[in-house]
Amino acid sequence: KVFPAPTKRANRRKCARETMVLRVGIIEDGQRNSFCLLRNISPAGVQVKLFGDVSQGSQVGLRVGDEDPLIGHVVWVRDRIAGIEFESILAPEQMLRVAQKLAPTKRRSSPRLSASARAVLMTNGCTYLAELRDISTSGARVRTRTAMTFGPSVTLNLPHFPAIKCYVRWVAKSEIGLSFETPLPIQIIAAWVDERVTISLS
């Protein structure tokens, strides 16, 4: 099933192969990647809420969690909602992985969007300069300029954004994977990322 564009009068049809899902994803269109929220999915396509701009007819990749991007094209766009038709029909097990939220023990349950910004990490009463590499609603990856001594928690400070309490999930040389104590609302983080991209291009 490929989801039709919503209308005011038409009732949205349901079918046994359709799955209702609210899960964060990333739309990759080759120019500017952006967050989205999966709403309905079937083996043939998906309906998403947009937090960025995509054009009807464009080819896109849809990335969810650690899954490989699902390639498709945008069939319709209306009121920040879009319908995407997949190039290949999803196998049942693949559709299930995309539709289900991953367990908290998984390293990455939501996809991260590349974003570059100055960052400051605070831990053990010390302050460290860093650079943001990517970010999601549940965590971020940063690169530090000097070696750090970690405490039980880390506070991440980003420009024009409230301080975020984090926990260190992994360390690889100068890069650190952070897990947010409280997931960020997708609307807020998507708006912040969009503003960061606008500033970096000006």
Salt bridges, closest charged atoms under 4 A:
GLU18 OE1 - LYS1 NZ 2.82
GLU18 OE2 - LYS14 NZ 3.68
GLU28 OE2 - ARG63 NE 2.67
ASP53 OD1 - ARG80 NH1 3.12
GLU67 OE2 - ARG97 NE 2.95
GLU85 OE1 - HIS73 NE2 3.08
GLU131 OE2 - ARG133 NH1 3.25
ASP134 OD1 - ARG112 NH1 3.87
ASP134 OD2 - ARG141 NE 2.96
GLU175 OE2 - ARG141 NH1 2.84
GLU175 OE2 - ARG143 NH2 3.11
GLU181 OE2 - LYS165 NZ 3.53
ASP194 OD1 - ARG32 NH1 3.12
